Amino acid sequence: MEARIKFEDVNKGALDGLFKTGMYVKKSGLDPILGELIKFRASQINDCAFCLDMHWKDAIQLGEKEQRLYSLSAWRECPYYTEEERAVLAYTEETTAMNVSDETFNNLAKYFDKAQIADITLAIVTINSWNMLNRAFHTVPGGYVPGSLG
């Protein structure tokens, strides 16, 4: 596989907004492991190999267990996700599908306030944007080094 477009070929500043939003989310107080679960689950749904490679490595570096990552697509059947994580994973799936039910939102609101939900939503929107770019550009997976992109 060869990349159609490499990020160094993109006009300077074109991705500044995505990077800035990503940095905001990183500093927002959202648990880093929860952030990686969001990124990994959305990347599974969107079939983004580059992002799966990246967020697997980043999650492991943060101390996440491999079992929870390789089972993430079947999180409903697994006993090792908290109720808060389950609420976020359901919300991630529905936000990615652009169809969030009241039931899913209300369940999320049991664990997070509106500002936190907004930050979680920004995390989901941001990874979905990166998924789309990497899929369209055919970014080649496998070479990501944890921490090398910020």
C-alpha angles and dihedrals in degrees: 000000000000126000115252091206127011118212091240087063093058117101113271110264096017092115099035092105093054092047091048092049090048091052091048091053091047090055095039096092094255107148106259093224091051088049091054092048088054092049094045095047094048090047090052091052091047094044092233105164095184093053092044090054092046098047094042088057094043092048093049090049088054090053101262115154119247091227092062091049099047090045096046096103087059097042093136091064097044126088097209103080121087122237089252091053091048090053091050093046092052089048091048091053095047094043090050088052088046093234113102113179123216088240093057093044093048091049090052089049089061088070106026135043123232094266091051091048089052089053091047089050091051089051090053094045092048096051091045088055092050090047091054093048094047093047093048093045093043091231106197114242128217106056101077115126114204113256094012094114099047 
